[in-house]
Amino acid sequence: MWDLAEELANMTISDSPEIVVSLRESIAREDGEAAHRHAHSLKGLVAGLGCTRCAATAGRIEALAAQRDFQAARTLLPELENQLDLSLTGLRQHFADRNSLPQA
């Protein structure tokens, strides 16, 4: 079970920064469909690991993109990026600590 959790964490750590870049770019282009898709992808990725604040913010951006409210979505990006950074730092630390324990 821990192997699966670690695999999901590694996938989140590697994929989510790229998704945020794509999200930021799609919001800048005011491409509602792409922004909605990227926000939805990020929401699912982080929610699967219990990063609830980050998932909630991604969900708000997802809804704003669907409504084509790009100004409001832009204002949430710094909050999303901060929450994601904190979440990824926590994930890295959790699995670094876990991997430093002697295996039974």
C-alpha positions as CSV (number, residue, x, y, z in Angstrom):
1,M,0.0,0.0,0.0
2,W,2.8,2.4,0.8
3,D,4.4,1.7,-2.6
4,L,1.2,2.9,-4.3
5,A,1.0,6.0,-2.1
6,E,4.6,6.8,-2.8
7,E,4.0,6.3,-6.6
8,L,1.0,8.7,-6.5
9,A,3.1,11.2,-4.5
10,N,5.9,11.0,-7.0
11,M,3.5,11.4,-9.9
12,T,2.0,14.5,-8.1
13,I,5.4,16.0,-7.4
14,S,6.5,15.5,-11.0
15,D,3.3,16.3,-12.9
16,S,1.6,19.1,-11.0
17,P,4.1,21.9,-11.6
18,E,3.7,21.3,-15.4
19,I,0.0,21.3,-15.0
20,V,0.1,24.7,-13.2
21,V,2.2,26.2,-16.0
22,S,-0.3,25.0,-18.6
23,L,-3.1,26.3,-16.4
24,R,-1.5,29.7,-16.1
25,E,-0.9,29.8,-19.9
26,S,-4.4,28.8,-20.7
27,I,-5.8,31.5,-18.4
28,A,-3.6,34.1,-20.0
29,R,-4.9,33.1,-23.4
30,E,-8.4,33.1,-22.0
31,D,-8.9,29.5,-23.2
32,G,-11.7,28.4,-20.9
33,E,-11.8,24.8,-22.1
34,A,-8.0,24.3,-21.6
35,A,-8.0,26.1,-18.2
36,H,-11.0,24.1,-17.0
37,R,-9.2,20.8,-18.1
38,H,-5.9,21.7,-16.4
39,A,-7.6,22.9,-13.2
40,H,-9.7,19.7,-13.1
41,S,-6.6,17.5,-13.6
42,L,-4.7,19.3,-10.9
43,K,-7.7,19.1,-8.5
44,G,-7.9,15.3,-9.0
45,L,-4.1,14.8,-8.7
46,V,-3.8,16.6,-5.4
47,A,-7.1,15.5,-3.9
48,G,-6.0,11.9,-4.2
49,L,-3.3,12.6,-1.7
50,G,-5.3,14.6,0.7
51,C,-4.1,18.0,-0.3
52,T,-7.6,19.4,0.4
53,R,-6.9,23.2,0.3
54,C,-5.0,23.0,-2.9
55,A,-7.7,20.8,-4.4
56,A,-10.4,23.3,-3.3
57,T,-8.6,26.2,-4.9
58,A,-8.1,24.2,-8.1
59,G,-11.8,23.5,-8.0
60,R,-12.6,27.2,-7.6
61,I,-10.4,28.0,-10.6
62,E,-12.0,25.1,-12.5
63,A,-15.5,26.6,-11.9
64,L,-14.3,30.1,-12.8
65,A,-12.7,28.8,-16.1
66,A,-16.1,27.2,-17.0
67,Q,-17.7,30.6,-16.4
68,R,-14.9,32.2,-18.4
69,D,-14.2,34.5,-15.4
70,F,-10.5,34.8,-16.2
71,Q,-9.8,37.8,-14.0
72,A,-11.0,36.0,-10.9
73,A,-9.1,32.9,-11.9
74,R,-5.9,34.9,-12.3
75,T,-6.3,36.3,-8.8
76,L,-6.4,32.7,-7.4
77,L,-3.3,31.5,-9.2
78,P,-0.8,32.8,-6.5
79,E,-2.8,31.2,-3.8
80,L,-2.9,27.9,-5.7
81,E,0.8,28.0,-6.4
82,N,1.5,28.7,-2.7
83,Q,-0.7,25.9,-1.6
84,L,0.8,23.5,-4.1
85,D,4.3,24.4,-3.0
86,L,3.4,23.7,0.6
87,S,1.7,20.4,-0.3
88,L,4.6,19.2,-2.5
89,T,7.1,20.1,0.3
90,G,5.1,18.2,2.8
91,L,4.9,15.2,0.4
92,R,8.6,15.2,-0.2
93,Q,9.3,15.4,3.5
94,H,6.8,12.7,4.4
95,F,8.3,10.2,2.0
96,A,11.9,11.2,2.8
97,D,11.2,10.6,6.5
98,R,9.5,7.3,5.7
99,N,12.3,6.1,3.5
100,S,14.9,6.8,6.2
101,L,13.2,4.4,8.6
102,P,14.6,0.9,8.8
103,Q,12.5,-1.6,6.8
104,A,11.0,-4.5,8.7
